Amino acid sequence: MDALVTDTHTRTAIAGLRGLGRSGLRPAVLAPYGMAGGLHSRYGGAPFVGPGAGRDPEGFSTKVTSIAAERGPLVVYPAQEEAIDALYQQPAASCGSVRLPYPGWEQLCRLRDKRALPELASIVGIHTPRVLAEAPAAELAGAALAFPCVVKPAGKGGTLATARPLDDPGQLRRLMRNVPGDEPLIVQARLIGPMIALALVVDDAGGVVACFQQVALQTWPRDAGSTAYAVSVAPDESLVARAAALLHEAGYVGLAQLQFLRDERGPVLIDVNTRFYGSMALALGCGVNLPAAWHALVSGTDPPPQRPYRAGVTYRWLEADIMAALRGSPRDLFRRAPSPRVGDVWARDDPLPGLVYGLEAVSKRLVPRLRRLAGRARIGTRVTPPPG
């Protein structure tokens, strides 16, 4: 059974597309505009342009259904949270030509809802951060909380897209002004330390089909963000076993990336991703083809063999370094990661997506800032004529 990868304007989708393509598939690719990087990959099959899930979930679902009806049946791999929601909440999930790589909506919700994670994790002996509050945004705005803390979306796909560290009540009030009052949020104790990421593909018996572990040496944003600089490490077998047991307890089958921070108790689970993830290029660069293992599981074929992978391979998210440089940390942009190394979207065997994605990132981040600086310079050098 062939595949369709959506959201191929993102680095997560490009990594997933390459993994599937290197296993011999020719996935169809879908993006919201024609210059999206993934549409230019050598590993992609038929390219399609259609509405983005975030802006038009119904149009996105309709487009996926039409592609599957034309070329299917297809396993559809959504690479964004909004795409997962759109495919389940719109008619695509019930279309006979569309097969989603998940066991079901209920199992997904158990992992995507941070409010359910503590109870689920405790069953298998995994620690989670101490919960300080769970409430809609309107109630949190004036709540008495212990600072410092971290405010997170309770689920996926909300206005608050990622965790936000807070140091005082003023930061909390300012943040809540931009969040709808009825949006459910969770406040947790703030943990400091390197982020451990463990990616697993598990079968319906809880067996590990593929696994990969890395440690983030830097994130963007700095205090609570996505992996910007990481290194591959040997899998912690005890952690792998407990993580696989957690996924099995949730009834989940497929690919999941679990993120941990450390405290005095050991690894503490902070999030679970159930899709292609941002730094997956590192796993691919180490020879662990997570997308291929996932697809084999879904399609009922033999997965690629799981072999030991190389520890010490580094990963760099160049766009994050550009953003850091624009915000006062230029040193990151000129940092050279030790070899062997991989980039977020650059790949020697598939250069066009990296080139297109890089040009787009520069135009989005750098050009507007240069225009603002040029405007300020013009104002600063304007000569005021003498009176009279």
N, C-alpha and C positions, 0 to 999 in steps of 0.2 A: 504494500500500500504506500503510495507516494504522499507528499506532504505539502502544506502551505504554511509559510512563515509570514506573520503579519508584523506591522510596525517596523519595517526594515529601514526606517530613517534613524533608528536607534542603534547604539553600539551593542546592546544586548541581543537584538535580533540578528545583527551581522555575525556575531560569534556563533549563535545557534545555527544560522544558515550555513556557515562554513563547516561546522561539525557534521551536519546532515549531508552536505555535499561531499565531504571527504570520505564518507562511508559508501558513496556510490549513488546516492539519491540525486534527483534534480528537482528540488522543491520549487513550487510556484512562490512568487514573492509579491507582497502587497505593501504599499506605502501611500501616504497621503499626498505626495507630490512627486513629479517626475525626476527631480534631481536628487532624490534620496539615495544615500550611499549603497544600500543593499540591492537596489535595482540594477546596479552595475557590477555585481559580483559574478565571477566566472562560475560559481557554484549554484547560481540561481537558474531556475527554469523560466517559465513564462512570467513576465513582469506585469503587474497590474497596479493601477492608481485608483484609489477610492477614498471615501471619507475617513477621517481619523476617528478612532473610538471615543476620544475625549470630547470632541466637539459635536459629533453626530453618531451616537451609539447605534441608533436604528439604521442609519445609512451604512455604517460599517458592517453591521451584521448582515444586512441585505446583500452587500457586495461579496462578503465571504460566502454566503449561500449560493450566489450566482456563479462564483468561480468553481465551487465544489460541484454544482450541478453540471457545469460545462466540462470539467476535467476530473471529477471525482470517481470514486470516493477518496477523500483526502483527510489525513490527520492534520488538524489545524493547531499550530503552535502560536498562541498569543504571547507577545513579548512585553506587554505593559499591563498593569493592573486594570486600567480602564477597558482594555480589550477583553480580558477575562470576564469582567462584569457584563460587558455588552453581549458577548456570545452566549452567556447563560440566561440573561434577562430578556433577550430578544429571540426571534424564532430560529436562529442558526442552530442552537443546541438540539432542536427537535428535527432538523433536516436529516434525512437518511444518508445524504452524501457527505455530511460533516461529521467527523469523529474528533471529539476533544480528548486530549491525552490524560484525562483525569478520571478518578473513580466515580466522582459525582460532586454536586454542589455542596451537599452537607459536609462531606469530608474536607473540601476546600475551606469552607467557612470555619471549621474547627481550628485550622492552622493559621488562617489569615486574621483571626480575631485575637488580638493581644490579651483581651480579658479572659479568654478561655485557656491561654497557654499555661498559666501557673498550675492549675489543677492537672492538666494533661502531663506537664513535665514532671510534677511531683510523683506521679505513678511510676515513672521509670528512673527516678533518682537524679533528675536534672534540676539544677537551681535556676530560679528566675529572680529579677530585681524586686526589691521590696516595693509594693504598691502603696502610694501615699493617698491617691484619690482616683475615683472613676466618676465622671459627671459630664453633662453637656457643657459646651464652652461658656455659655451664659452663667452657669453656676460657678465655674472655676475662676472667672474674672476677679471676684472678690474673696476667694477662699483663702484661709490661713494655711499656708503650706510650709513645709520644712525646706529651706533652700541651702545649697543648690539642689536642683532637681531636673528632671527631663520630662517634657510634655510630648506625648506621642498620639497619633491617630489610633483610635481603638481598633479600626479595621483598615482595609486597603481602599484607596481611591477617593479619600476625602479631600477637603480644601487644604488641610494641613498634611502635606505630602510626606513629610519625614519628621524624625524626632528633632525637638528643639531644646537645647540646654538653656536653663534659666538660672540666674544668680540672685535675683531679688524680685519683690512684688511688682516693681515698675515694669520690668521686662515682661512679666506675665500679663499685666493689663494691656500693654502695647500689642502683644501677640494676639490676645483675644479680640481686639478690635477688628482684626482681619479674618476671623473665623466665624462662620454662621453659628448663632446661639444654640441651635439644636444639634450641632455636630458632636458625637460622642468622643471623648478624649480620655486618656489615662495618664496619670502622673506617677512617675517612678523615681526611686532614689537614683542619684547620679553615680555612675561607675566610671572610673578612669583607668585606662590601660589599653594595650594593643587588642585589636579586634581579631578574633579567630573565626574563620569561615570554613565550614565543613559542608561540602556538596555530596549528596548521595543520590543514587538511583536505586530504589527498593522495589521488590516484587510483592505480589499479594500475600506471600507468606512472611514478609518482613526481612527476606534475604537481601543482602547487599550485592547488587549487580555491578555497580561502579562507585568509587569514592575518590574524593580529592580534598586536601586540606591546605589552607594558606593562612598566613598571618599578615594583617595590614599594618605596615609601619607608618602610614600616614593616610588620612582621610580628607575628603573635601565635601562640605565645610569641615574645618579642623576639629571642632568639638564633638560633632555628631553628624557624620555624613557617609558617603559612599567611599569605597576603597580607591585611593589615588596611587598608592605605592605599596606593593606587597611582595611577599616571597613565599614560594612553595615549601611546605614542610611535610615530613613523613606523617601519615595518619596516626592519630591517637586511637589505638584499637578499642580502648575502654569507652572513649567518647563516641566512636563510630557505632559500637554496639548499643549504647544507650539512645543515641539519636535515631538509629534504625527502629528500636523498640518504640520510641515516641511516635514515629510516623506510622508504624503498624497499629499502635493503640488508637490513633486517629482514623484508621481505616484508609490511609493514604497509600497510593501506588504511583511511582514515577519519580521525577526529578524534584528535589527540594534542596535549597541551600539554607543552612542554619547558621546564625551569627551569634557569637558569644563574646563576652568580656570577662575578665578574671577579677575575682575578689578573694578574700581569705577562704572562701568555701571552695574555690576552684572555678571552672568555666561556668558562666551564668548566661543562660539563653536570653537574647534580647529580641530576636526576630526570626521569622521563617519566610523564605521566598519560594513560591511554587511555580517558577517560570525560569526562562533563561535569565541570567543575572549579569551585572555590569562587568565584573572582572573575569568572566568565564574564559576569556582568551588565554589566561594563565594556565588553566587546566588543559586546554587544547594544545598549548605550547609545550606542555610536559608529556603529551601523548595520551591524556585521559579524555576520550571523546564521550563526554556526558550526553550530548544530544543524540548520538548514534545509539548509545545504550538505552536511552529513553524510548527512542523510536522502535528499537527491536522489541522492547517490552510491550509497547502498545500494539505492534503489528504481529506479535507472536513468532518472531524469528530469533535466531541465535544472536545474543549480544556480542560485541567485540570482547576478546579476553581481557581480564583485569590483570595488568602486570604492575610490578613496582615502578614508580615514576621517580624522576630526579628531584631531589630537594635542593633548594638554593637558587632556583630560577626566579628572576625578578620580573615584576609587572609594573608598568607605568601608565597612568591615565593622563595623556598629554593635555587634554582640554582642561582638566582640573588644575594643572600647573599654570596654564595660561590665565585662568581666572584668579589663581592665587597671586600671580605676578601683577595683574591689573589692580589688585586690592592691596598691594604693598609688600608682597613677598616674592620679588623677582628671582631670588636665589633658587627657588624650586624649579623654575623653568630651565635653568642651566645645569641642573643636577644630572649627572650621568649615572644611571643605574649600572651596577656591575654585570658582566656577562656570566652565564647566558641570560637573555632578557627577551621579553615580548612586550608589544604595545597594545593599547586598547583596541584599535581598529586596523593598525597597519599589519599586513602579512605579505611576505615576499611572494607567495604563490597566488596572491589575490590582491594586487595593489590598488585597483581602481576604487573600491569602496573607501579605503583609507584616505585616498587623495580627495575624493568628493566630500567625505565627512569632515576632513580637516579644513577644507576651504569654507565649508558651511559654518563650522564652529568659529573660525576666524572672523567671518563676515558678521556673525551674530554677536560675538563678544567684543572684538577689537574695533571694528569699523565705527559702531555707534559711539564708543568711548573717544576715539580719535576725533570724531565730529564735534563732540562736546568740548574737548580740549581746544580744538581749532576755534570754536565759537567764543570760548573764554578769552583766547589770545586776541581775537579781533576786537572784542570789547575793551580789553586791557590796553590796546595800542591805539584806540580811537582818539583822535585829536579834537578837543573842544575849541571851536572858534572863539576869538575874543569878543567880548560884548560890543555891540554897536556896529 
